[in-house]
Every structure is written in C-alpha cells, then in structure tokens.
C-alpha cells in the first residue's frame, strides 16, 4: 500500500480555517478508502515570520522537500516570500488555473470551461528592478526560449487531455514587445506544428482580455507569459463568479504545489464564513497530479468525487454566504464530505 506524503501550509487570515476543511476532506478519504495519506502541517507566511524571523523557515522547507506534493492555503503580506521562493526552488514552471461555470453561481456565461496555463518562473516576476536615477526605475523582463517551449508543450498536452474543443490560444503583445513576446510567439507556433489535432490561434493580450468578457465560452486553453497570465486568470475567475471557486496548481517536473487563488481575507478570518470550495478544488487538482505521477487510478476517482460533491450541493442551492447562500464554512465542508 502506497502512503502519500502531503505537506500542508495553513497560512494566514482565513488560511487555517480552509486548511482544516481540506484536512477533514483528506482524512475522510484516508479513512473510507484504501488511499492513505501522511499529512504534515508546516509554518509559512506572516505567522512564521513573526515567530521564527523567516516567512519560509528552513525546517518548513525540509519537510516540503520530503513530501510528494504540497497544499497551501492563502498567505498574508509575506506571500511573495513564500510562493515565489517555492516556485523557483522547485522549478514549478507551469501555473495552471481552471475557470469553469458552476450551477447557481452568477457567471457571464453558463458554458465556460477553460484553463489558463501561465509560465511561472520568469518575466518581470524575477524582480530585477533598479533605479536608473533618483526618480526612474527600470524593471527587466526576461523571456527565454527554454521556458517558453516547456510552457507551450504543457499547454498543448493539456488541450489533448481535455474535452472536445481541443484549442490553444497563445496570448502575447509581440506588436509592441517585439523581441521578448516575439520569441514567445515564435516558440508557440513551432510547438503547435507538433500537435496538428489542436486548433491553434493567437491573440494580443488586450484583445484576449476583451474576448474573455465577450465570448468566454469560446476559450479552451490559454497559454501566456507570467505577468499576462496572472492578470488574465484572475479575470477568467471573475467571469465565472469570483475567486471563491478558484483553484490552481504550480506544476514542476517532480514536485507540485496546489493552492486557492484568492487571498487571506483577514476581514472575515475567524467568522466561519469563508468558502472552502477553492481549497477543495485545489485538493482535487493535487489528487489528479499525484494519481498521474504514481499511476494510481483510485486518486482520479476521488478527485472526480470531490468536484461532483460540490456540483451536487450547488445544484441544490447549498452555498456559502459569499456566493449567495447561508451555509457556514464548516456546514458546507460537512455536506461536501457527506456527498463524496
């Protein structure tokens, strides 16, 4: 029997509440199926910074390195010192963010089912900034052939595995950023020739932002650079009702980290009203990734059950307060677990 070692970062604000819900979900799967987990909570974020002087303590890193995957709840002001460091350390090159219409949640369209595949290791997020003089700052944007190729290949392989649309759109601004986005565009075009079964197109980032509002149901897989992907994936989440349902994955070759896309929401922390759907759907993505890595079909089965349980509740209009319902965090969690 394989036991999967999962590191858990409770984070800050509503993070610990959400992580408690995710642990209840994983423990239920552990107790009621042949799938077994070792769950290890580790400190990272504002609390860790105040207690240990580092947002990402060394002992936390050591625990994460020994795990098969990491599930992370939202972190506060020190978020960049946690997630960006982890992305670089583990070379988590693909940020994957689904956006999907769910029942009884206000959406621009009822037929949205897309995923943004965002390059996750370079661009201006490297933080290479300096003062050119006393009142002028220069930020360096890095786009490499290697990073562009592997994110493009990941996006096309994702399109192959998804539903009937089989479409990839490369999003860039090569008419202005001729060298950096020109490189990204050319690499995507080259990779597209290896996937003749996939319909390939391109959009400038401003046109993509507009079409996400106008015709979101036409999108399947969006592949783009780090900064553009960060913005467009948030827009896509709002198109389908907001960040409360938003899950994400940071994918590397041998290790991956999964997290909700929303923030720590300190204003509602401790009130038992946070929506746990985002961390449940992130857990679903984690089980899918572990299932693929270890060739374990049982994990895929449980992943499907998680989303089906959420959809069942939403169809019955059983929702948390933030999406128009009246259920508390713990009430919704118990109902999801009961519906697995």
C-alpha positions in Angstrom: 0.0 0.0 0.0 1.4 3.4 -1.0 1.1 6.2 1.5 1.2 9.7 0.0 3.2 12.3 2.0 1.4 15.7 1.8 2.8 18.9 3.3 0.2 21.5 4.3 0.8 25.2 4.7 -2.1 26.7 6.8 -1.1 30.2 6.0 -2.7 33.3 7.4 -6.1 35.0 7.7 -8.8 32.5 6.6 -6.0 30.1 5.6 -6.0 28.0 8.8 -9.8 27.6 8.6 -9.6 26.5 5.0 -6.8 24.1 5.7 -8.8 22.5 8.5 -11.5 21.8 6.0 -9.1 20.3 3.5 -7.6 18.1 6.2 -11.1 16.9 7.1 -11.7 16.0 3.4 -8.3 14.2 3.1 -8.8 12.4 6.4 -12.3 11.2 5.2 -10.7 9.8 2.0 -8.0 8.2 4.1 -10.5 6.6 6.5 -13.0 5.4 3.9 -10.9 4.2 1.1 -7.6 2.3 0.5 -5.8 5.6 -0.2 -3.6 6.6 2.6 -2.0 10.0 3.4 0.6 11.3 5.8 -0.4 14.9 6.4 2.3 17.3 7.8 1.4 20.9 8.7 4.3 23.3 8.3 4.6 27.1 9.1 5.0 29.7 6.4 3.8 33.2 5.9 3.1 36.1 8.3 2.8 33.9 11.4 6.1 32.1 10.6 7.8 35.5 10.0 6.7 36.8 13.4 7.6 33.6 15.3 10.8 32.5 13.5 12.0 35.6 11.7 11.5 34.0 8.3 8.3 33.7 6.2 9.7 30.4 4.9 11.7 28.7 7.7 14.4 26.2 6.9 12.6 23.4 8.8 9.5 24.1 6.7 11.5 23.7 3.5 13.0 20.5 4.7 9.6 19.0 5.4 8.2 20.2 2.0 11.2 18.6 0.2 10.4 15.2 1.7 6.8 15.3 0.6 5.1 14.1 -2.6 3.1 17.4 -3.0 2.2 20.5 -1.1 -1.2 22.0 -0.4 -1.0 25.7 0.5 -3.7 27.9 2.0 -3.6 31.7 1.4 -0.7 33.6 3.0 -0.7 37.3 4.0 1.7 40.2 3.4 4.7 37.8 3.1 3.1 35.8 0.2 5.8 36.7 -2.2 8.5 35.4 0.2 6.7 32.1 0.3 5.2 31.2 -3.1 7.7 32.9 -5.4 10.6 31.2 -3.4 8.9 27.8 -3.6 8.2 28.2 -7.4 11.9 29.0 -8.0 13.3 26.4 -5.6 11.2 23.5 -7.1 11.2 24.9 -10.6 7.4 25.0 -10.7 7.3 26.2 -14.2 3.5 25.9 -15.0 0.8 27.8 -13.2 -2.5 26.1 -14.1 -5.8 27.8 -13.3 -9.1 26.4 -14.4 -12.1 28.7 -14.8 -15.4 26.8 -15.0 -19.1 27.7 -14.7 -20.8 26.1 -11.7 -24.6 25.7 -11.1 -26.4 28.5 -9.4 -23.3 30.8 -9.4 -23.7 34.0 -11.3 -21.5 33.9 -14.4 -21.2 35.8 -17.7 -21.9 32.5 -19.5 -23.1 29.1 -18.2 -20.8 27.3 -20.6 -17.4 28.4 -19.6 -14.7 25.7 -19.2 -11.2 27.0 -19.8 -7.8 26.8 -18.3 -5.0 29.4 -18.2 -1.5 27.9 -18.5 0.9 30.6 -17.3 4.7 30.5 -17.5 5.6 30.6 -13.8 9.4 31.2 -13.5 10.5 34.4 -15.3 9.1 37.6 -16.9 9.1 40.7 -14.6 8.3 38.4 -11.7 12.0 37.8 -11.3 12.0 41.2 -9.5 15.0 42.5 -11.4 14.4 46.2 -10.8 16.9 49.1 -10.2 16.9 52.9 -10.1 18.3 54.4 -13.3 18.3 57.7 -11.5 16.6 59.2 -8.4 13.1 59.2 -9.9 13.2 56.5 -12.6 13.0 52.7 -12.0 13.8 50.1 -14.7 12.3 46.6 -14.5 13.9 43.9 -16.6 11.6 41.4 -18.4 13.1 38.0 -19.0 11.6 35.7 -21.6 13.7 32.6 -22.6 13.3 30.0 -25.3 13.6 27.2 -22.8 10.8 28.4 -20.5 8.6 29.4 -23.5 8.9 25.9 -25.1 8.1 23.9 -22.0 5.1 26.0 -21.1 3.8 25.8 -24.7 4.3 22.0 -24.6 2.5 21.8 -21.3 -0.4 23.8 -22.7 -0.8 21.7 -25.8 -0.6 18.4 -23.9 -3.3 19.9 -21.6 -5.5 20.6 -24.6 -5.0 17.0 -25.8 -6.3 15.6 -22.5 -9.3 18.0 -22.1 -12.7 17.8 -23.7 -13.9 18.3 -27.3 -12.7 21.8 -28.0 -9.0 20.9 -28.5 -7.9 24.5 -28.8 -4.9 26.5 -27.7 -4.6 30.3 -27.9 -1.2 31.9 -27.4 -1.6 35.3 -25.8 1.2 37.9 -26.1 1.9 41.5 -27.1 4.5 41.0 -29.9 3.4 44.0 -31.8 5.0 46.2 -29.1 7.3 43.8 -27.2 8.8 42.6 -30.4 11.8 40.7 -29.1 10.5 39.2 -25.8 7.0 38.4 -26.8 8.2 37.8 -30.4 10.3 34.9 -29.0 7.4 33.5 -27.0 5.1 33.7 -30.1 7.5 32.0 -32.4 8.2 29.2 -29.9 4.4 28.6 -29.5 4.0 28.5 -33.3 6.8 25.9 -33.6 5.3 23.7 -30.8 1.9 24.0 -32.5 3.2 22.2 -35.6 3.7 19.1 -33.4 0.1 19.0 -32.4 -1.9 19.0 -35.7 -5.0 17.8 -33.8 -5.2 21.0 -31.8 -6.7 24.2 -33.2 -4.0 26.9 -32.7 -4.6 30.7 -32.7 -3.1 33.9 -31.2 -4.4 37.0 -29.5 -2.8 40.2 -28.3 -3.3 40.4 -24.5 -5.7 43.3 -24.7 -7.9 41.5 -27.3 -7.9 38.4 -25.1 -9.0 40.4 -22.1 -11.9 41.8 -24.1 -12.9 38.4 -25.5 -12.9 36.8 -22.1 -15.8 39.1 -21.3 -17.5 38.9 -24.7 -17.2 35.2 -25.6 -15.6 33.3 -22.6 -17.2 30.0 -23.7 -15.0 30.0 -26.9 -11.8 29.5 -24.9 -10.2 26.2 -24.1 -6.5 26.5 -23.2 -4.8 29.9 -22.9 -1.1 29.9 -22.8 0.8 33.0 -21.9 3.7 34.6 -20.1 3.9 35.2 -16.3 2.5 38.7 -15.9 -0.2 38.4 -18.6 -1.3 35.1 -17.2 -1.5 36.4 -13.6 -4.0 39.1 -14.8 -6.0 37.1 -17.3 -6.5 34.2 -14.9 -8.0 36.5 -12.3 -10.3 38.0 -14.9 -11.3 34.5 -16.0 -12.1 33.6 -12.4 -14.4 36.7 -12.1 -16.1 35.7 -15.4 -17.3 32.5 -13.7 -18.4 34.1 -10.4 -15.3 35.2 -8.5 -12.2 33.9 -6.8 -14.0 31.9 -4.2 -14.3 28.9 -6.6 -10.8 29.4 -8.0 -8.2 26.6 -7.7 -4.7 26.5 -9.0 -1.6 24.3 -9.5 2.1 25.1 -9.6 3.5 22.3 -11.6 7.1 21.1 -11.8 8.7 18.0 -13.2 9.0 16.1 -9.9 7.0 18.2 -7.4 3.9 20.4 -7.5 2.1 22.8 -5.1 -1.6 23.5 -5.1 -3.4 26.5 -3.7 -6.6 28.6 -3.8 -6.2 31.7 -6.0 -7.7 34.2 -3.5 -6.0 36.0 -0.7 -6.0 35.6 3.1 -9.1 37.8 3.6 -8.2 38.9 7.1 -11.5 40.8 7.3 -13.5 37.6 7.6 -11.0 35.4 9.4 -12.4 33.6 12.3 -16.0 34.2 11.3 -16.6 30.7 9.8 -18.0 32.2 6.6 -15.1 31.6 4.2 -15.9 29.5 1.1 -13.8 26.3 1.2 -14.6 25.4 -2.4 -11.3 26.8 -3.8 -9.2 24.7 -1.5 -11.3 21.6 -2.2 -10.9 22.1 -5.9 -7.2 22.7 -5.4 -7.1 19.4 -3.4 -8.9 17.8 -6.4 -6.1 19.0 -8.7 -3.5 17.7 -6.3 -5.0 14.2 -6.3 -5.1 14.2 -10.1 -1.4 15.1 -10.2 -0.4 12.6 -7.6 -2.5 10.0 -9.4 -0.8 10.7 -12.7 2.7 10.7 -11.1 2.2 7.4 -9.3 -0.1 5.8 -11.8 -2.9 5.4 -9.2 -6.4 5.4 -10.7 -8.0 5.5 -7.3 -6.8 9.1 -6.8 -8.5 10.1 -10.0 -11.7 8.5 -8.7 -11.6 10.5 -5.5 -10.7 13.7 -7.4 -13.9 13.3 -9.5 -15.9 12.7 -6.4 -14.8 16.0 -4.8 -15.9 18.1 -7.7 -19.1 16.1 -8.1 -19.9 16.6 -4.5 -19.5 20.4 -4.8 -21.6 20.5 -8.0 -24.4 18.4 -6.3 -24.6 20.9 -3.4 -24.6 23.9 -5.8 -27.4 22.4 -7.8 -29.4 22.2 -4.6 -28.5 25.8 -3.9 -26.5 24.8 -0.9 -23.9 27.6 -0.8 -21.7 29.6 1.5 -22.5 33.2 2.2 -20.0 34.8 -0.3 -21.8 33.2 -3.3 -25.4 33.9 -2.2 -26.0 31.1 0.3 -26.3 30.9 4.1 -24.1 28.0 5.0 -21.0 28.4 7.2 -17.6 27.1 6.3 -17.9 24.0 8.5 -21.5 23.3 7.4 -20.6 23.3 3.7 -17.5 21.2 4.5 -19.5 18.5 6.2 -22.0 18.5 3.4 -19.2 18.0 0.8 -17.8 15.1 2.8 -21.2 13.5 3.2 -21.7 13.7 -0.6 -18.4 12.1 -1.5 
